[in-house]
Amino acid sequence: MKNEFLNPPGLCPTFGWTQVVSHTGGKTIYISGQTAVDAQGQVVGKGDLRAQAERAWECIGIALQAAGATFGDLVKTNLYVVNFQPEQLPVLREVRARYVSADKPPAST
């Protein structure tokens, strides 16, 4: 698989994500939305955004591994936070940074 990570001139600066990711070859893996729920169906870190974000990324890792992939293979992520507040963004970025490449992070919404 070949991934090309591009941040072309004229687009805004990025913070842990890439503006354009091009992928050729290999297979495509789709992962359903992952949340802060454990293998028994129990919410992890109720009321704790950091703990919930960590669990969601752990779940993504489990899903990737099951499909024979790693976080380095990610080309696109979507993040949804219920009742999001702008002051929560640093926590979400810090947790994400533990899982995605600093040099070649996936595109993100």
Helices and strands as residue ranges (DSSP letters): E 2-6, E 20-24, H 49-66, G 71-73, E 76-77, G 86-88, H 89-97, E 107-108
